[in-house]
Amino acid sequence: MAGLTAEQMMFFEDEGYLILEKLVPDRYVDALIQEIHQTIEDLAQAAYKEGKIRDLCAGEAFETRLIALNGQSEEFYGRMSGGQMNGPAMFTFLTCNEILDVAESFVGPDLLNNGIYRLRPKLPLHPRTEVNWHQDAGYVKDEAKQVTAPAFWIPLVDADEENGCLWVIPRAHKRGILKHIRAKHYLDIDPADFPDTKPIPAPVKRGGALIIHNLAPHCSKPHSKRMVRWSVDTRYQLPTLPTGYPWEAPFLVRSRRWPDRVVRTHEEFLRIRKNNLHESFA
């Protein structure tokens, strides 16, 4: 897919979000699902040998196996969520041209993945998967709160209201940084500073994308359907600007200015991520 049209860019700038029906090709989604499946299998085998679980749940489908395993040991959710997945399929997913072509529409020809990428297995009625209203900018240091770094939220299964699609508040990004308070698990927008615009659901099909302005309030409500809503979210920005997130290393994914510094192999990606290497681009 090429970059965004003028009409799509205008919608994003006005509304603070954009839904693309199809973005990531099936071959990349399938490969990542297989990588996730193998990781779960490896974790299950290890837990079984250690006596932490009694049932490998081998007959469960991709959409349900983590539920069955996590019911026996809560560590499964912790091991599968966040930025811990760093296999070859994840690297290929994050650097595929289809995503980067769209990211270039926002950022330009020099693209840094700012290091904040997440695999999100949303389990039914699991407290850690209920994420209240927030702005992504609320999670970065002050020097990066105004940096353009749109989030690409990409489900690996169809996501709707029944199984936990995201919700967004249109046009609220124009209010700038809202006050956030520390809640039980995450940051929440302070109720006193909450926008008065009506929130809307943002259903997305597998491999499509919800692109969210880093100042757009959004949330992930609980769901009770017996399935895991798997998704990946990732963010891209200019390499010369601060990420505001020193805890995880960014990596250059496309560049006209520094083509020799683009991370092109999984091995280099691992080296940067595991050693938390923050390079300077000036």
Sequence and secondary structure as in RCSB ss.txt:
>XXXX:A:sequence
MAGLTAEQMMFFEDEGYLILEKLVPDRYVDALIQEIHQTIEDLAQAAYKEGKIRDLCAGEAFETRLIALNGQSEE
FYGRMSGGQMNGPAMFTFLTCNEILDVAESFVGPDLLNNGIYRLRPKLPLHPRTEVNWHQDAGYVKDEAKQVTAP
AFWIPLVDADEENGCLWVIPRAHKRGILKHIRAKHYLDIDPADFPDTKPIPAPVKRGGALIIHNLAPHCSKPHSK
RMVRWSVDTRYQLPTLPTGYPWEAPFLVRSRRWPDRVVRTHEEFLRIRKNNLHESFA
>XXXX:A:secstr
     HHHHHHHHHHSEEEES  S HHHHHHHHHHHHHHHHHHHHHHHHTTS S   TTS TTTHHHHHHTT TH
HHHHHSBS   SHHHHHHHT HHHHHHHHHHH S EEE S  EEEEE TT GGG EEEE GGGGS GGGTTS   
EEEEESS B TTTT EEE TTGGGG    EEE SSSEEE GGG   S  EEE B TT EEEE TTS EEE    S
SS EEEEEEEEE TTS  S TTS  EEEE SS GGGS  SHHHHHHHHHTT      
